[in-house]
Amino acid sequence: MKYASKYQRRYFMPPYPCLEWTKREYIEKPPVWCSVDLRDGNQALIIPMNLEEKLEFWKYLVAVGFKEIEIGFPAASDTEYEFCRALIERDLIPDDVTVQVLTQSREHIIKKTFEALDGCKNAIVHLYNSTSVAQREQVFKKSKDEIIGIATSGAKLMNEFKAKTNGNFRFEYSPESFTGTEPEFAAEICNAVIDIWKPDADNKVIINLPVTVAESMSHVYASQIEYMCKELHDRENIIVSLHPHNDRGCAVADTELGLLAGADRVEGTLFGNGERTGNVDIITLALNMYTHGVEPNLDFTDLPKLVDVYERLTRMKVNARSPYSGQLVYAAFSGSHQDAIAKGMHYREENDPDHWNVPYIPIDPHDVGREYEGDVIRINSQSGKGGIGYLMEQNFGIVMPPKMREHFGYTVKGVSDRAHKELKPAEVYEIFENTYVNKKTKLEVLEAHYKQGEHIASEVTAKINGEVRRLVGEGNGRLDSVSNALKDGLGLDYTIATYAEHAIEQTSKSKAVGYVGITAPDGKISWGVGIDTDIVVASVKALVSAINNSNLI
């Protein structure tokens, strides 16, 4: 990067230290949320939404719980104007929801904006003009006083049109490109507008301080916001709003620190859609608060549906690693991660703790409409026995003995590695079934009868390499008796190293599963599984499967 010398810092620190925000640990209450998906987000789309698409998106934003929604720039296009009128004339704006529209500081644009809002129950009219050094010098070629004149003339016109338009209107002002503006000048121009609008407790004014283009690290923005909160006139009647863009990948951090610095309100979009690298993602902000025990007052309990709606209407894609909403953000492929998650989930089941604290999973996926099965434990060549075992337990009720789980884990990883792909739960179960369950390749027990005496005696009819034979044996239990019959009658040399059993519910009819591990003279353990409605039959099938998986025959 040999051209670094062509760049310099384009931001301005406040004229005195503004670091009170550093004493605050976390955001204690949610801000006022304003969705700008239908304006800022929409103008960033390759194909902007049409009227019906915007109406559908509007309904979802209302359902999520937004009380302020920026709907467009009515003077910019017929679609924007018609959308505004459709919401009003079709009575689609709930009484507790306020629409917001954008306008430049030009009389004909302000006039058409108020025409679009005629009869609106509650609206915010958002005035803006650029104030940064770069915009003043390169675009407008105007002095500071002339830039202030643009803002104040627009503010006066808005007062005039408000007085003669039917509806209830509040005002918002943005010094666009605030982060490239000297803080002293930003305060001066905002105060000039405030003095014209004369806010009071019943008619508060919004001063929006956007990260139009990110210029600094997040702590600088926080200091700028704290400075503005101290310098704005009538602060008790001012709602300080944030509107960060994500050029430096810091929009969420900018917003969170800006809220610590005293801001009251946030403008952003779902999934961070917006110009260039996007706006701040309100979903991430809200759920970050949620994980700290703060109710965000927005409903994201069905994120998969919201993702589907968003992708269909905007033709954009939610990144698989997008916080909280991405397809893979709850997925653990790493074996050690999976093992920790599985143990954490078992701990929750056994102890029912008051607070969520599962390793590697900062939020309960169920809270946002996601499932543990297929969302949390994902199986590929990097997976481990803990995760694979947890998947089998949660999806299929299979609880393998620890040593068998280890063997199965290596088996599954091998299949995934050779296929070079992720394995779905059904594919993992198929490997389990094909590897261990009810195998009768060389040996098959056709029937077994038992007689109780000092020991359990068994008479076993077995087929060995196609030959039917009748074998007898004794043991401490039915499985031990059958095992001795097979060893004595067939000359097999092994010991039962592991035996476990439990009931499962795979279908409407209850079944039992047995697991058997046998150790050959060379120390190698072979595993088998039996599944049947009868636990004794299941255990015998497990033994036979283990023998068939060995080199004993």
C-alpha positions in Angstrom: 0.0 0.0 0.0 2.6 2.5 -1.1 0.1 5.4 -1.6 -0.9 5.8 2.1 0.6 9.3 2.1 -2.2 10.6 -0.2 -4.7 10.2 2.7 -5.2 12.1 5.9 -7.7 12.2 8.7 -10.7 14.1 7.5 -12.5 14.4 10.9 -12.5 16.9 13.6 -12.3 16.3 17.4 -14.4 18.6 19.6 -12.6 21.7 20.9 -12.5 20.4 24.5 -12.5 16.8 25.9 -15.8 15.0 25.8 -15.3 11.7 27.5 -18.2 11.3 29.9 -19.5 8.5 27.7 -16.5 6.4 28.8 -17.9 6.1 32.3 -21.1 4.2 31.1 -20.9 0.5 30.8 -23.8 -0.5 28.6 -27.0 0.9 27.0 -29.6 0.8 29.7 -32.7 1.5 27.6 -33.6 1.3 23.9 -33.5 4.4 21.7 -36.4 5.6 19.6 -36.0 3.5 16.5 -36.6 4.9 13.0 -36.5 2.5 10.1 -35.2 4.1 6.9 -35.5 0.9 4.8 -38.1 2.5 2.5 -36.0 5.6 1.8 -32.3 5.3 2.4 -32.4 1.5 2.0 -34.7 1.6 -1.1 -32.5 4.2 -2.9 -29.5 1.9 -2.5 -31.2 -1.0 -4.3 -30.2 -2.0 -7.8 -33.9 -2.2 -8.6 -35.9 0.0 -6.2 -39.1 -1.4 -4.9 -42.3 -0.6 -6.7 -45.5 0.7 -5.0 -46.9 -2.6 -4.0 -43.6 -3.9 -2.8 -43.1 -0.9 -0.6 -46.6 -1.3 0.8 -45.9 -4.9 1.7 -42.5 -3.9 3.3 -44.3 -1.2 5.2 -46.7 -3.7 6.8 -43.8 -5.8 8.0 -42.0 -2.8 9.5 -45.2 -1.9 11.4 -45.5 -5.5 12.6 -42.0 -5.6 13.8 -42.9 -2.6 16.0 -41.3 0.5 14.4 -43.1 3.6 15.6 -41.2 5.9 13.2 -40.6 4.9 9.6 -39.0 7.1 6.9 -41.1 6.4 3.8 -39.3 8.3 1.1 -38.5 11.6 -0.7 -41.9 12.5 -2.1 -40.6 15.3 -4.3 -38.0 13.0 -5.9 -40.2 10.7 -8.0 -43.8 9.8 -8.8 -43.4 6.4 -7.0 -42.3 8.1 -3.8 -45.1 10.6 -4.0 -47.7 7.9 -4.7 -46.5 5.7 -1.9 -46.9 8.6 0.6 -50.4 9.3 -0.7 -51.4 5.6 -0.7 -50.5 5.3 3.0 -52.6 8.3 3.9 -55.6 7.7 1.6 -55.8 4.0 2.3 -55.6 4.7 6.1 -52.6 2.4 6.5 -50.8 4.4 9.1 -51.7 3.3 12.7 -52.3 6.1 15.2 -49.1 5.3 17.1 -46.9 5.3 14.0 -45.3 8.4 12.5 -44.1 8.5 8.9 -41.0 10.5 8.0 -40.2 12.1 4.7 -37.0 13.8 3.4 -36.6 17.1 1.8 -33.9 19.4 0.6 -33.8 23.1 1.5 -35.5 24.3 -1.7 -38.9 25.9 -1.8 -40.5 23.9 -4.6 -39.3 20.6 -3.0 -40.6 21.6 0.4 -43.9 22.6 -1.2 -44.4 19.3 -2.9 -43.3 17.4 0.2 -46.1 19.1 2.2 -48.6 18.4 -0.6 -47.7 14.7 -0.3 -48.4 14.9 3.4 -51.7 16.7 3.3 -54.1 15.0 5.8 -51.4 12.9 7.4 -52.1 12.2 11.1 -48.5 12.2 12.2 -45.4 13.0 10.2 -41.8 14.1 10.6 -40.5 16.4 7.9 -36.7 15.8 7.6 -34.7 18.8 6.3 -31.1 18.4 5.4 -28.1 20.1 3.7 -24.5 19.3 3.5 -22.1 21.0 5.9 -18.7 19.2 5.6 -15.5 21.0 4.5 -15.4 18.8 1.3 -19.0 19.6 0.4 -18.7 23.3 1.1 -15.5 23.7 -0.9 -16.0 21.3 -3.8 -19.7 20.9 -4.4 -21.4 24.1 -3.2 -18.5 26.5 -3.2 -20.1 28.5 -0.4 -18.9 30.0 2.8 -20.1 28.8 6.2 -22.5 31.7 6.4 -24.0 30.8 3.1 -24.4 27.2 4.1 -26.2 28.3 7.3 -28.4 30.4 5.1 -29.5 27.3 3.1 -30.5 25.6 6.3 -32.3 28.5 7.9 -34.2 29.4 4.7 -35.5 25.9 4.6 -36.4 25.9 8.3 -38.5 29.1 7.8 -40.2 27.7 4.7 -41.2 24.6 6.7 -42.8 26.7 9.4 -44.8 28.5 6.7 -46.0 25.3 5.0 -46.8 23.6 8.3 -49.1 26.4 9.2 -51.2 25.9 6.0 -51.1 22.1 5.6 -53.7 19.8 7.2 -51.9 17.3 9.5 -49.7 17.0 12.6 -46.0 17.6 11.8 -42.7 17.5 13.6 -39.4 18.6 12.3 -36.0 17.1 11.9 -32.7 18.6 10.7 -29.6 16.8 9.5 -26.2 18.5 8.9 -25.4 16.0 6.2 -21.8 14.8 6.2 -21.7 15.7 9.9 -18.6 13.6 10.5 -16.6 15.7 8.0 -17.8 18.9 9.6 -16.0 20.9 12.3 -18.1 20.3 15.5 -18.2 24.0 16.3 -19.8 24.7 12.9 -22.1 21.7 13.2 -23.4 23.1 16.5 -23.7 26.6 15.0 -25.8 25.5 12.1 -28.0 23.2 14.1 -28.7 25.9 16.7 -29.6 28.3 14.0 -32.3 25.9 12.8 -33.4 25.2 16.4 -33.8 28.9 17.1 -36.2 29.2 14.1 -38.3 26.1 15.0 -38.5 27.0 18.7 -39.1 23.5 20.2 -40.9 22.9 23.4 -41.9 20.0 25.5 -44.9 19.3 23.3 -43.2 19.9 20.0 -39.6 18.5 20.2 -37.2 18.9 17.4 -35.0 16.0 16.1 -31.4 16.9 15.4 -29.9 14.0 13.4 -26.1 13.7 13.3 -25.3 11.3 10.5 -22.2 9.3 9.8 -22.9 10.1 6.1 -19.4 8.8 5.4 -17.5 7.1 8.2 -14.3 9.1 8.8 -13.0 8.0 12.2 -12.8 5.4 14.8 -16.0 5.0 16.9 -14.7 6.8 20.0 -14.2 10.0 18.0 -17.9 9.9 16.9 -18.9 9.4 20.5 -17.0 12.5 21.6 -18.6 14.5 18.7 -22.0 13.4 19.9 -21.3 14.2 23.5 -20.1 17.7 22.4 -23.2 18.3 20.4 -25.4 17.2 23.3 -23.7 19.8 25.4 -23.8 22.6 22.9 -27.3 22.3 21.4 -29.8 25.0 22.4 -32.9 23.8 24.3 -31.4 20.4 24.8 -34.3 19.2 27.0 -36.6 19.7 24.0 -34.2 18.2 21.4 -34.1 14.5 20.4 -30.6 13.8 19.3 -30.6 11.2 16.5 -27.9 9.0 15.0 -27.7 7.8 11.4 -24.4 5.9 10.9 -23.2 4.4 7.6 -20.8 1.5 7.5 -17.9 2.6 5.3 -15.3 1.5 7.9 -17.3 -1.5 9.2 -18.0 0.4 12.4 -21.7 1.4 12.1 -22.9 -0.7 15.1 -20.0 0.5 17.2 -20.5 4.1 16.2 -24.2 3.8 17.2 -23.6 2.1 20.5 -21.0 4.6 21.6 -23.1 7.4 20.3 -26.0 6.2 22.5 -23.6 6.1 25.5 -22.7 9.7 24.6 -26.2 10.9 25.0 -28.1 10.3 21.8 -31.8 9.4 22.0 -32.7 8.0 18.7 -31.4 5.8 15.9 -32.1 5.7 12.2 -31.1 2.5 10.4 -32.2 -0.4 8.3 -33.0 -4.1 8.6 -29.8 -6.2 7.8 -27.8 -3.0 7.3 -29.0 -2.3 3.7 -28.0 1.2 2.5 -25.6 3.2 0.3 -22.1 1.8 -0.3 -21.4 -0.6 2.6 -24.8 0.1 4.1 -26.5 1.7 7.1 -26.4 0.5 10.6 -28.2 -2.8 11.1 -31.0 -2.2 13.6 -31.4 -6.0 14.1 -27.9 -6.3 15.4 -28.2 -3.2 17.6 -31.5 -4.4 19.1 -30.4 -7.9 19.7 -27.1 -6.7 21.2 -29.2 -4.9 23.8 -31.4 -8.0 24.2 -28.3 -10.1 25.1 -27.6 -7.6 27.9 -31.1 -8.1 29.3 -32.6 -4.9 27.8 -35.9 -5.2 26.0 -35.4 -3.4 22.6 -39.2 -3.0 21.9 -38.8 -4.5 18.5 -40.1 -8.0 17.6 -37.5 -10.2 16.0 -38.9 -13.5 17.2 -39.2 -14.8 13.6 -36.0 -13.8 11.8 -36.2 -16.5 9.2 -39.5 -15.1 7.9 -38.1 -11.6 8.0 -35.1 -12.7 6.0 -37.4 -14.3 3.4 -39.5 -11.1 3.1 -36.5 -8.9 2.9 -34.7 -11.0 0.3 -37.8 -11.3 -1.9 -38.7 -7.6 -1.8 -35.3 -6.0 -2.0 -33.6 -8.7 -4.2 -30.7 -8.5 -1.8 -29.1 -11.4 0.2 -28.5 -11.6 3.9 -24.9 -12.7 4.4 -24.6 -16.1 6.0 -22.4 -14.6 8.7 -24.6 -11.6 9.4 -25.0 -11.2 13.2 -28.1 -13.0 14.6 -29.9 -13.4 11.2 -27.3 -15.1 9.0 -27.8 -18.7 8.1 -24.6 -19.9 9.7 -24.3 -17.6 12.8 -25.5 -20.3 15.2 -23.6 -23.1 13.4 -20.7 -24.8 15.0 -18.6 -27.1 12.8 -15.5 -27.2 15.1 -15.4 -30.4 17.2 -14.4 -28.6 20.4 -17.0 -25.9 19.9 -19.7 -28.6 19.3 -18.7 -30.5 22.4 -18.8 -27.4 24.6 -22.2 -26.4 23.2 -23.6 -29.9 23.7 -22.4 -29.9 27.3 -23.8 -26.4 27.8 -27.2 -27.5 26.5 -27.2 -30.6 28.7 -26.3 -28.3 31.7 -29.4 -26.1 30.9 -31.6 -29.2 30.7 -30.4 -30.5 34.0 -30.1 -27.3 36.1 -32.7 -24.9 34.5 -30.6 -21.8 35.1 -32.2 -18.4 35.2 -29.9 -16.9 32.6 -28.6 -18.0 29.2 -24.9 -18.8 29.3 -24.3 -21.6 26.7 -20.7 -21.6 25.4 -20.3 -20.1 21.9 -24.0 -19.2 21.5 -24.6 -15.7 22.8 -28.4 -15.8 22.3 -30.9 -18.6 22.5 -31.7 -19.4 18.8 -35.3 -20.2 19.8 -35.8 -16.5 20.7 -35.4 -15.4 17.1 -37.2 -18.3 15.4 -34.2 -20.6 14.8 -33.9 -24.3 15.8 -31.0 -26.1 17.5 -31.4 -29.0 15.1 -29.7 -28.1 11.8 -28.9 -24.5 13.0 -26.5 -25.0 15.9 -24.7 -28.3 15.4 -23.6 -28.6 11.7 -21.6 -31.7 10.6 -18.6 -31.7 8.3 -15.0 -33.0 8.4 -14.2 -30.6 11.2 -16.9 -31.9 13.5 -16.3 -33.8 16.7 -17.8 -36.6 18.7 -19.6 -34.3 21.1 -21.5 -32.4 18.4 -22.3 -35.5 16.3 -23.5 -37.3 19.5 -25.6 -34.3 20.4 -27.2 -34.2 16.9 -28.0 -37.9 17.1 -29.6 -37.4 20.6 -31.6 -34.4 19.7 -32.8 -35.5 16.3 -33.2 -39.2 16.7 -33.1 -40.1 20.4 -29.8 -42.0 20.0 -27.6 -41.8 23.1 -24.4 -43.7 22.3 -21.9 -44.8 24.9 -18.9 -42.4 25.0 -16.4 -44.8 23.3 -18.9 -45.7 20.5 -19.6 -42.0 20.0 -15.9 -41.4 19.5 -15.8 -44.2 16.9 -18.9 -42.9 15.1 -17.5 -39.4 15.1 -14.4 -40.5 13.2 -16.6 -42.5 10.8 -18.8 -39.5 10.0 -15.9 -37.1 9.6 -14.3 -39.6 7.2 -17.5 -39.7 5.1 -17.7 -35.9 5.1 -14.0 -35.5 4.2 -14.2 -37.9 1.3 -17.4 -36.3 0.0 -16.1 -32.8 0.7 -19.4 -31.6 1.9 -21.6 -30.9 4.9 -23.8 -33.7 6.1 -27.5 -33.2 6.9 -28.9 -34.9 10.0 -30.7 -37.5 7.9 -27.4 -38.4 6.2 -25.6 -38.7 9.5 -28.3 -41.1 10.7 -28.0 -43.1 7.5 -24.3 -43.6 8.2 -25.2 -44.7 11.7 -27.7 -47.2 10.4 -25.5 -48.6 7.7 -22.5 -48.9 10.0 -24.1 -50.4 13.1 -27.8 -51.2 13.1 -29.2 -54.7 12.9 -26.4 -56.0 10.7 -26.6 -59.6 9.5 -24.0 -59.9 6.8 -22.2 -63.1 8.0 -24.0 -64.0 11.2 -27.7 -63.8 11.9 -29.6 -65.0 15.0 -32.9 -66.3 13.7 -34.4 -67.0 17.1 -33.5 -67.5 20.8 -35.3 -69.3 23.6 -34.4 -68.9 27.3 -34.8 -71.0 30.4 -34.5 -69.7 33.9 -32.4 -71.8 36.4 -29.4 -71.1 38.5 -28.2 -69.4 35.3 -30.0 -68.3 32.2 -29.8 -71.1 29.6 -30.4 -70.2 25.9 -31.0 -72.2 22.8 -30.1 -70.1 19.7 -30.9 -70.8 16.1 -28.2 -69.0 14.1 -27.3 -68.7 10.4 -23.6 -68.5 9.9 -22.4 -67.8 6.3 -25.7 -69.3 5.1 -25.5 -72.5 7.3 -28.3 -72.8 10.0 -27.0 -74.1 13.3 -28.5 -74.6 16.8 -26.3 -73.4 19.6 -26.7 -73.6 23.4 -25.1 -71.6 26.2 -25.5 -70.3 29.8 -24.9 -66.9 31.3 -25.8 -64.4 34.0 -28.4 -62.8 31.8 -30.0 -63.4 28.4 -27.4 -61.4 26.5 -24.5 -63.1 28.3 -26.2 -66.5 27.7 -26.5 -65.8 23.9 -23.0 -64.5 23.8 -21.6 -67.7 25.4 -23.7 -69.8 23.0 -22.2 -68.0 20.0 -18.6 -68.1 21.4 -18.8 -71.8 22.3 -20.7 -73.0 19.2 -18.8 -70.9 16.7 -15.4 -70.8 18.3 -15.4 -67.0 18.7 -13.0 -65.2 21.0 -14.1 -61.9 22.4 -15.3 -60.1 25.5 -18.2 -57.7 25.8 -16.5 -54.4 26.7 -19.6 -52.2 26.7 -23.3 -52.7 26.9 -26.0 -50.0 27.1 -29.7 -49.7 26.3 -32.6 -47.2 26.4 -36.0 -46.6 25.0 -36.4 -44.3 21.9 -39.3 -42.8 20.1 -38.6 -42.8 16.4 -42.2 -43.6 15.4 -45.6 -43.8 17.0 -44.6 -47.2 18.3 -42.0 -47.2 21.1 -38.8 -48.9 20.3 -35.7 -49.9 22.3 -32.1 -49.6 21.3 -29.1 -51.6 22.5 -25.4 -50.9 22.0 -22.7 -53.5 22.3 -19.0 -53.2 22.0 -16.8 -56.3 21.8 -13.1 -56.5 22.3 -11.1 -59.0 20.2 -7.8 -60.6 21.4 -5.8 -57.9 19.6 -7.6 -55.2 21.6 -9.7 -53.9 18.8 -13.2 -52.9 19.7 -16.1 -53.5 17.3 -19.5 -51.8 17.7 -23.0 -52.9 17.0 -26.5 -51.5 17.5 -29.8 -53.3 17.7 -33.2 -51.7 17.4 -36.4 -53.5 18.2 -39.7 -53.3 20.1 -38.3 -55.9 22.5 -35.2 -54.8 24.5 -33.8 -58.4 24.7 -34.1 -58.8 21.0 -32.5 -55.4 20.5 -29.5 -56.3 22.7 -29.0 -59.6 20.8 -29.2 -57.8 17.5 -26.6 -55.3 18.8 -24.2 -58.2 19.7 -24.7 -59.8 16.3 -24.0 -56.5 14.6 -20.8 -56.0 16.6 -19.6 -59.5 15.6 -20.4 -58.8 12.0 -18.4 -55.6 12.2 -15.4 -57.5 13.6 -12.9 -59.8 11.9 -13.8 -62.7 14.1 -15.8 -64.5 11.4 
